Amino acid sequence: MATEMRAVGLDFFDTAPLRSVQTEIVRRSPAAVFDALARNPAGWGDWYPGFDHRGCWLTDGPPGVGSRRRVRMTGARFDETIIAWEPDHRFAFCVNRTNAPIARALAEDYVVTALPGPACVVQWTFAVDPGAVLRPTRRLFPPFLASLFRRSMANLEALIPATES
């Protein structure tokens, strides 16, 4: 059974009851990193732990603000709406519906900032209004999310050929 989640905007990244902000250096170009993050939902299965390759766009045309996509992670399905799209720099989305009733609202924000050479800093903000299932574990979230993000960015760097940077 699908659970509808509260739609949120960019202000949620500042006001969410539970927020985690992580940063990692990825030694690839901002354009290559943004492409991997934002353009191909099925590609998340190649680098993000727990994701499969069934991610897809639910809307036609080039992706951008307002586009919708569906991804799957560890058996849970997430239908998302893009709330920020700045090529090579920022990609954010909120979850609209899921079959995992974990939260009342959930959003993620990826900000890519260029460094000298073919490298960038990726800042990830995970913002959630946790449901009853997540509330008891909220203290475990920061270390778990830090580890997950570190692994996903290392996988992403290894996946993108250095020649594309």
C-alpha positions as CSV (number, residue, x, y, z in Angstrom):
1,M,0.0,0.0,0.0
2,A,1.4,3.4,-1.0
3,T,1.7,6.2,1.6
4,E,1.3,9.8,0.4
5,M,3.8,12.2,1.9
6,R,3.6,15.9,2.5
7,A,5.0,17.9,-0.4
8,V,7.8,20.2,0.7
9,G,9.8,23.0,-0.9
10,L,13.4,24.1,-0.6
11,D,12.7,25.8,2.8
12,F,12.3,22.3,4.2
13,F,16.1,21.8,4.1
14,D,16.3,24.5,6.8
15,T,13.1,23.6,8.8
16,A,12.9,19.8,8.8
17,P,12.7,18.2,12.3
18,L,15.6,15.9,11.3
19,R,18.4,17.0,9.0
20,S,21.8,15.5,8.2
21,V,24.3,17.4,6.1
22,Q,27.3,15.5,4.6
23,T,30.1,16.6,2.3
24,E,32.5,14.6,0.2
25,I,35.2,15.4,-2.4
26,V,34.7,13.6,-5.7
27,R,37.7,13.7,-8.0
28,R,35.6,14.1,-11.1
29,S,34.1,17.2,-12.9
30,P,31.0,18.8,-11.6
31,A,29.3,18.1,-15.0
32,A,30.0,14.4,-14.8
33,V,28.9,14.2,-11.1
34,F,25.7,16.1,-11.8
35,D,24.9,13.9,-14.8
36,A,25.3,10.8,-12.6
37,L,23.2,12.3,-9.8
38,A,20.4,13.9,-11.8
39,R,19.9,12.7,-15.3
40,N,19.6,8.9,-15.1
41,P,17.5,7.4,-12.2
42,A,18.3,3.8,-13.2
43,G,22.0,4.6,-12.9
44,W,21.7,5.0,-9.2
45,G,21.8,1.2,-9.0
46,D,25.4,1.4,-10.2
47,W,26.8,3.5,-7.4
48,Y,24.3,4.1,-4.5
49,P,24.1,1.1,-2.0
50,G,20.7,-0.5,-1.9
51,F,19.3,1.0,-5.1
52,D,18.3,-1.1,-8.1
53,H,18.3,-0.3,-11.8
54,R,14.5,0.2,-12.1
55,G,14.7,3.9,-11.6
56,C,12.8,5.9,-14.3
57,W,11.3,9.2,-15.2
58,L,7.5,9.4,-14.8
59,T,7.3,12.6,-16.9
60,D,8.2,13.3,-20.5
61,G,10.7,15.8,-21.8
62,P,14.0,16.9,-20.4
63,P,14.2,16.7,-16.7
64,G,14.0,19.8,-14.5
65,V,12.0,21.4,-11.7
66,G,8.6,19.7,-11.5
67,S,9.7,16.5,-13.2
68,R,8.8,13.3,-11.5
69,R,10.8,10.1,-11.1
70,R,10.5,6.7,-9.4
71,V,13.4,4.9,-7.7
72,R,13.7,1.7,-5.6
73,M,15.9,1.2,-2.6
74,T,16.1,-2.0,-0.6
75,G,12.6,-3.0,-1.8
76,A,11.0,0.4,-1.1
77,R,9.5,2.4,-4.0
78,F,9.8,6.2,-3.9
79,D,8.0,8.6,-6.2
80,E,9.7,11.9,-6.2
81,T,9.3,15.4,-7.6
82,I,12.3,17.5,-8.6
83,I,12.3,20.8,-6.6
84,A,15.7,22.2,-7.7
85,W,17.6,21.7,-11.0
86,E,20.7,23.8,-11.7
87,P,22.8,21.9,-14.2
88,D,26.3,21.0,-12.9
89,H,25.4,22.5,-9.5
90,R,22.2,21.5,-7.7
91,F,19.7,18.7,-7.7
92,A,17.0,18.4,-5.1
93,F,13.8,16.4,-4.8
94,C,11.0,15.6,-2.4
95,V,9.3,12.2,-2.0
96,N,5.6,12.3,-2.8
97,R,4.6,8.7,-2.3
98,T,6.3,5.5,-1.0
99,N,5.4,2.0,-0.1
100,A,7.5,2.4,3.1
101,P,5.7,4.5,5.6
102,I,8.8,5.9,7.2
103,A,8.1,9.6,7.3
104,R,5.5,12.4,6.8
105,A,7.9,14.3,4.6
106,L,11.3,13.6,3.1
107,A,13.6,15.5,0.8
108,E,17.2,15.4,-0.4
109,D,19.4,18.2,-1.8
110,Y,22.7,17.6,-3.7
111,V,24.9,20.7,-4.2
112,V,28.0,20.3,-6.4
113,T,30.7,22.9,-6.1
114,A,33.7,22.9,-8.4
115,L,37.3,22.6,-7.1
116,P,40.5,23.1,-9.0
117,G,41.2,20.3,-11.5
118,P,38.6,17.7,-12.3
119,A,37.1,17.6,-8.8
120,C,34.2,18.9,-6.8
121,V,32.6,18.9,-3.4
122,V,29.2,17.3,-3.1
123,Q,27.1,18.5,-0.2
124,W,24.1,16.3,0.6
125,T,21.3,17.4,2.8
126,F,18.9,14.7,3.9
127,A,15.8,16.3,5.5
128,V,12.9,14.3,7.0
129,D,9.9,14.7,9.2
130,P,10.1,11.2,10.6
131,G,7.1,8.9,11.1
132,A,6.6,6.6,14.1
133,V,8.9,4.0,12.5
134,L,11.9,6.3,12.3
135,R,11.5,8.4,15.5
136,P,13.0,5.9,17.9
137,T,16.1,5.5,15.6
138,R,16.7,9.2,14.9
139,R,20.0,9.3,17.0
140,L,21.4,6.5,14.7
141,F,20.7,8.5,11.5
142,P,23.8,10.8,11.4
143,P,26.5,8.1,11.5
144,F,24.5,5.8,9.2
145,L,23.9,8.6,6.7
146,A,27.5,9.7,6.8
147,S,28.7,6.2,6.1
148,L,26.1,5.7,3.3
149,F,27.0,9.0,1.6
150,R,30.8,8.3,1.9
151,R,30.3,4.9,0.2
152,S,28.0,6.2,-2.5
153,M,30.4,9.1,-3.4
154,A,33.4,6.7,-3.5
155,N,31.4,4.4,-5.8
156,L,30.3,7.3,-8.0
157,E,33.9,8.5,-8.4
158,A,35.1,4.9,-9.3
159,L,32.2,4.6,-11.8
160,I,32.9,7.8,-13.8
161,P,35.9,7.4,-16.0
162,A,38.6,10.0,-15.3
163,T,38.6,10.9,-19.0
164,E,35.0,12.2,-18.6
165,S,36.2,14.6,-16.0
